[in-house]
């Protein structure tokens, strides 16, 4: 099973909870036991699995990445989004979930986030569910 999810971001840096959309793809697939790969094919966006109970965690991650990789650093890349490329590399472009009894296995409070670093844009998230 392979699906595309479209995500419209509204600001330059934003974490969008896509957990429910990914869960729907897993359920629709009918796979009872296997893996689910969530992949973002963009060089200025990423995907992460992190806490979804307290929104300040997302803010802390975004703020810390902005300190580590400031928007207006001394970069050679001339498009004005070098920080977004670096942040996307640090966060990563995919996560893999275990599917057990037709549901993704999450830790307490975990959710899946599209991480926008160069928005606003419309992003694509690929979700592949594999039986196994």
C-alpha positions as CSV (number, residue, x, y, z in Angstrom):
1,X,0.0,0.0,0.0
2,X,1.3,3.4,-1.0
3,X,-0.3,6.8,-0.4
4,X,0.5,10.4,-0.7
5,X,-0.5,12.9,1.9
6,X,-0.6,16.6,1.0
7,X,0.2,19.0,3.9
8,X,-0.2,22.8,3.5
9,X,2.0,24.7,5.9
10,X,1.2,28.3,7.0
11,X,4.5,29.6,8.3
12,X,8.3,29.4,7.5
13,X,9.0,27.0,10.4
14,X,6.2,24.7,11.6
15,X,5.6,21.2,12.9
16,X,2.3,19.7,11.6
17,X,0.9,16.7,13.3
18,X,0.2,14.1,10.6
19,X,-0.4,11.1,12.9
20,X,-4.1,10.7,12.2
21,X,-3.5,10.7,8.4
22,X,-0.7,8.1,8.7
23,X,-2.9,5.9,10.9
24,X,-5.7,6.1,8.3
25,X,-3.3,4.9,5.6
26,X,-2.3,2.0,7.8
27,X,-5.9,1.0,8.6
28,X,-6.9,1.3,4.9
29,X,-4.0,-0.9,3.9
30,X,-5.4,-3.9,5.8
31,X,-1.8,-4.9,6.8
32,X,-2.0,-6.6,10.2
33,X,1.7,-7.0,10.9
34,X,4.6,-5.2,9.2
35,X,6.2,-1.8,8.8
36,X,5.1,1.7,7.8
37,X,7.6,4.0,6.2
38,X,6.8,7.8,6.3
39,X,9.0,9.7,3.9
40,X,9.2,13.4,3.0
41,X,10.8,14.0,-0.4
42,X,11.9,17.6,0.2
43,X,15.3,19.1,1.0
44,X,13.9,21.8,3.3
45,X,11.4,19.7,5.3
46,X,11.7,16.6,7.4
47,X,9.7,14.2,9.5
48,X,10.0,13.2,13.1
49,X,8.4,11.1,15.8
50,X,8.1,13.0,19.0
51,X,5.8,14.0,21.9
52,X,2.3,15.0,20.9
53,X,0.8,15.8,24.3
54,X,2.5,19.1,25.1
55,X,2.8,21.6,22.2
56,X,5.7,23.3,24.0
57,X,7.9,20.4,23.1
58,X,7.5,21.2,19.4
59,X,8.2,24.9,20.1
60,X,11.4,23.9,22.1
61,X,12.6,21.8,19.2
62,X,12.0,24.5,16.7
63,X,13.6,27.1,18.9
64,X,16.7,25.0,19.6
65,X,17.2,24.2,15.9
66,X,17.0,28.0,15.3
67,X,19.8,28.6,17.8
68,X,22.0,25.8,16.4
69,X,21.3,26.7,12.8
70,X,20.2,30.4,12.6
71,X,18.2,31.6,9.6
72,X,20.8,34.3,8.8
73,X,24.0,32.5,9.3
74,X,27.1,32.8,7.2
75,X,26.1,30.3,4.4
76,X,27.4,29.9,0.9
77,X,24.0,28.7,-0.5
78,X,22.5,31.9,-2.0
79,X,18.8,31.1,-2.1
80,X,18.3,32.3,1.5
81,X,17.2,29.0,2.8
82,X,20.5,27.3,3.7
83,X,19.3,26.9,7.3
84,X,16.3,25.0,6.1
85,X,18.4,22.5,4.3
86,X,20.6,22.0,7.3
87,X,17.7,21.6,9.7
88,X,16.0,19.1,7.4
89,X,19.2,17.1,7.3
90,X,19.5,17.1,11.1
91,X,15.8,16.0,11.6
92,X,15.8,13.5,8.7
93,X,13.5,12.6,5.9
94,X,11.8,9.4,7.1
95,X,10.5,7.5,10.1
96,X,9.7,3.8,10.2
97,X,6.9,2.5,12.4
98,X,6.1,-1.1,13.5
99,X,2.6,-2.2,12.5
100,X,1.1,-4.7,15.0
101,X,-2.4,-6.0,14.8
102,X,-3.3,-3.4,12.2
103,X,-2.1,-0.4,14.3
104,X,1.1,1.5,14.5
105,X,3.2,0.9,17.6
106,X,3.8,4.2,19.4
107,X,5.4,5.0,22.7
108,X,3.5,7.0,25.2
109,X,2.7,10.5,23.9
110,X,4.3,9.9,20.5
111,X,3.1,11.5,17.3
112,X,4.4,12.0,13.7
113,X,5.2,15.5,12.5
114,X,6.0,17.0,9.2
115,X,8.7,19.5,10.0
116,X,8.6,22.6,7.7
117,X,11.7,24.7,7.6
118,X,11.1,26.8,4.4
119,X,7.4,27.5,4.2
120,X,4.7,28.2,3.7
121,X,4.3,25.5,1.1
122,X,2.3,22.5,0.1
123,X,4.3,19.4,1.0
124,X,4.0,15.8,0.0
125,X,4.4,12.9,2.5
126,X,4.7,9.4,1.1
127,X,3.4,6.6,3.3
128,X,4.3,3.0,2.4
129,X,2.9,0.1,4.4
130,X,4.6,-3.3,4.1
131,X,3.3,-6.6,5.3
132,X,5.8,-8.8,7.0
